[in-house]
Amino acid sequence: MTDQPKLGEFCWNELATPNVQAAKDFYGKVFDWEFTDYPMGETTYTMMKMKGKKEFAGIWAIPKDQQKQIPPHWMSYILVENLDASLAKAQKNGASVVKPATQAGEIGRFAIITDPTGAHIALWQRL
């Protein structure tokens, strides 16, 4: 049995917050999560995991100049085989694109949409 997500399943969760340290303090104390910071140019991406387990989520800091436009939030990602085809299918069925297909380093591509009810969700294609 594998613990890898299958196509169409949630595959990642991500917290956007103006205060990464406060989030680490809270989630570390409440759930015993551990954190590893990865410098990425001018920012840092923090990975979360349980003791001895695989990483299951990330945290990124909302830039100060965008904190009035982007509220703190959790984002879930759904694994897709073909991001462009999935985006087209989502739009055909009433979704709006919030962030178009975007390269995420050498690991994948993602896009953010709102479904017809206005809920945000991200699509993820592994490379």
C-alpha positions as a LaTeX table, in Angstrom:
\begin{tabular}{lrrr}
\hline
Residue & $x$ (\AA) & $y$ (\AA) & $z$ (\AA) \\
\hline
Met1 & 0.00 & 0.00 & 0.00 \\
Thr2 & 1.27 & 3.49 & $-0.80$ \\
Asp3 & 0.59 & 6.75 & 0.96 \\
Gln4 & 1.06 & 8.75 & $-2.23$ \\
Pro5 & $-2.04$ & 10.71 & $-3.28$ \\
Lys6 & $-3.84$ & 9.54 & $-6.40$ \\
Leu7 & $-5.02$ & 11.77 & $-9.23$ \\
Gly8 & $-8.06$ & 13.75 & $-8.14$ \\
Glu9 & $-7.15$ & 13.55 & $-4.43$ \\
Phe10 & $-5.86$ & 16.25 & $-2.12$ \\
Cys11 & $-2.06$ & 16.11 & $-2.27$ \\
Trp12 & $-0.78$ & 19.14 & $-0.31$ \\
Asn13 & $-1.86$ & 21.81 & 2.16 \\
Glu14 & $-0.32$ & 25.21 & 2.58 \\
Leu15 & $-0.70$ & 28.01 & 5.09 \\
Ala16 & $-0.30$ & 31.63 & 4.01 \\
Thr17 & 0.22 & 33.91 & 6.99 \\
Pro18 & 1.69 & 37.32 & 7.80 \\
Asn19 & 3.43 & 35.79 & 10.85 \\
Val20 & 5.18 & 32.48 & 10.18 \\
Gln21 & 6.74 & 32.31 & 13.65 \\
Ala22 & 3.36 & 32.71 & 15.37 \\
Ala23 & 1.97 & 29.93 & 13.17 \\
Lys24 & 4.91 & 27.66 & 14.02 \\
Asp25 & 4.44 & 28.36 & 17.72 \\
Phe26 & 0.70 & 27.61 & 17.58 \\
Tyr27 & 0.76 & 24.45 & 15.42 \\
Gly28 & 3.89 & 23.15 & 17.12 \\
Lys29 & 2.30 & 23.42 & 20.57 \\
Val30 & $-1.15$ & 22.18 & 19.56 \\
Phe31 & $-0.21$ & 19.31 & 17.21 \\
Asp32 & 3.50 & 18.70 & 17.93 \\
Trp33 & 4.34 & 19.52 & 14.31 \\
Glu34 & 7.99 & 20.04 & 13.40 \\
Phe35 & 9.23 & 22.68 & 10.96 \\
Thr36 & 12.10 & 22.93 & 8.49 \\
Asp37 & 12.87 & 26.24 & 6.79 \\
Tyr38 & 14.09 & 26.33 & 3.19 \\
Pro39 & 15.49 & 29.65 & 1.93 \\
Met40 & 14.11 & 30.45 & $-1.53$ \\
Gly41 & 15.68 & 33.64 & $-2.81$ \\
Glu42 & 14.16 & 36.57 & $-0.94$ \\
Thr43 & 11.72 & 34.39 & 1.01 \\
Thr44 & 11.66 & 31.22 & 3.08 \\
Tyr45 & 9.32 & 28.26 & 2.64 \\
Thr46 & 8.67 & 26.22 & 5.76 \\
Met47 & 7.77 & 22.53 & 5.58 \\
Met48 & 5.71 & 20.81 & 8.29 \\
Lys49 & 5.81 & 17.20 & 9.47 \\
Met50 & 5.03 & 14.98 & 12.40 \\
Lys51 & 7.99 & 13.46 & 14.23 \\
Gly52 & 9.67 & 10.92 & 11.98 \\
Lys53 & 7.03 & 11.22 & 9.23 \\
Lys54 & 7.01 & 12.73 & 5.76 \\
Glu55 & 6.37 & 16.41 & 5.14 \\
Phe56 & 2.66 & 17.09 & 4.60 \\
Ala57 & 2.24 & 20.86 & 4.40 \\
Gly58 & 4.03 & 24.15 & 3.98 \\
Ile59 & 3.93 & 27.72 & 5.24 \\
Trp60 & 4.74 & 30.90 & 3.36 \\
Ala61 & 4.76 & 34.49 & 4.55 \\
Ile62 & 2.33 & 36.88 & 2.93 \\
Pro63 & 4.46 & 39.85 & 1.83 \\
Lys64 & 3.79 & 43.03 & 3.83 \\
Asp65 & 2.66 & 44.93 & 0.73 \\
Gln66 & 0.04 & 42.25 & $-0.05$ \\
Gln67 & $-1.41$ & 41.66 & 3.43 \\
Lys68 & $-4.48$ & 43.83 & 2.73 \\
Gln69 & $-5.25$ & 41.83 & $-0.45$ \\
Ile70 & $-4.36$ & 38.32 & 0.79 \\
Pro71 & $-5.88$ & 37.24 & 4.11 \\
Pro72 & $-4.28$ & 34.48 & 6.19 \\
His73 & $-5.64$ & 31.16 & 4.90 \\
Trp74 & $-5.07$ & 27.46 & 4.33 \\
Met75 & $-4.98$ & 26.27 & 0.69 \\
Ser76 & $-5.49$ & 22.67 & $-0.37$ \\
Tyr77 & $-4.07$ & 21.28 & $-3.60$ \\
Ile78 & $-5.65$ & 18.56 & $-5.78$ \\
Leu79 & $-3.34$ & 16.35 & $-7.83$ \\
Val80 & $-4.02$ & 16.45 & $-11.59$ \\
Glu81 & $-2.34$ & 14.71 & $-14.49$ \\
Asn82 & $-2.43$ & 17.64 & $-16.90$ \\
Leu83 & $-2.76$ & 21.11 & $-15.38$ \\
Asp84 & $-3.72$ & 22.88 & $-18.60$ \\
Ala85 & $-6.45$ & 20.34 & $-19.43$ \\
Ser86 & $-7.77$ & 20.42 & $-15.85$ \\
Leu87 & $-7.89$ & 24.23 & $-15.87$ \\
Ala88 & $-9.81$ & 24.22 & $-19.14$ \\
Lys89 & $-12.25$ & 21.62 & $-17.79$ \\
Ala90 & $-12.72$ & 23.59 & $-14.56$ \\
Gln91 & $-13.41$ & 26.82 & $-16.47$ \\
Lys92 & $-15.86$ & 25.04 & $-18.77$ \\
Asn93 & $-17.73$ & 23.96 & $-15.63$ \\
Gly94 & $-17.91$ & 27.39 & $-13.99$ \\
Ala95 & $-14.53$ & 27.95 & $-12.30$ \\
Ser96 & $-12.64$ & 31.23 & $-12.42$ \\
Val97 & $-8.85$ & 31.34 & $-12.60$ \\
Val98 & $-7.31$ & 33.31 & $-9.72$ \\
Lys99 & $-3.67$ & 32.43 & $-10.51$ \\
Pro100 & $-2.86$ & 30.92 & $-13.89$ \\
Ala101 & $-0.54$ & 27.93 & $-14.38$ \\
Thr102 & 2.69 & 28.72 & $-12.57$ \\
Gln103 & 5.97 & 26.83 & $-12.38$ \\
Ala104 & 7.03 & 25.79 & $-8.86$ \\
Gly105 & 10.74 & 25.19 & $-9.23$ \\
Glu106 & 11.61 & 21.79 & $-10.63$ \\
Ile107 & 8.89 & 19.91 & $-8.74$ \\
Gly108 & 5.66 & 20.89 & $-10.44$ \\
Arg109 & 3.15 & 23.41 & $-11.71$ \\
Phe110 & 0.08 & 24.81 & $-9.99$ \\
Ala111 & $-2.88$ & 27.08 & $-10.55$ \\
Ile112 & $-5.51$ & 28.50 & $-8.21$ \\
Ile113 & $-9.18$ & 28.66 & $-9.10$ \\
Thr114 & $-12.46$ & 29.47 & $-7.47$ \\
Asp115 & $-15.23$ & 26.96 & $-7.92$ \\
Pro116 & $-18.74$ & 28.14 & $-8.90$ \\
Thr117 & $-19.54$ & 28.71 & $-5.19$ \\
Gly118 & $-16.54$ & 31.04 & $-4.76$ \\
Ala119 & $-14.35$ & 28.61 & $-2.80$ \\
His120 & $-10.63$ & 28.70 & $-3.61$ \\
Ile121 & $-8.73$ & 25.51 & $-4.48$ \\
Ala122 & $-5.37$ & 24.83 & $-6.09$ \\
Leu123 & $-4.53$ & 22.28 & $-8.77$ \\
Trp124 & $-1.09$ & 20.60 & $-8.75$ \\
Gln125 & 0.72 & 18.74 & $-11.52$ \\
Arg126 & 3.95 & 16.94 & $-10.63$ \\
Leu127 & 6.85 & 17.19 & $-13.06$ \\
\hline
\end{tabular}
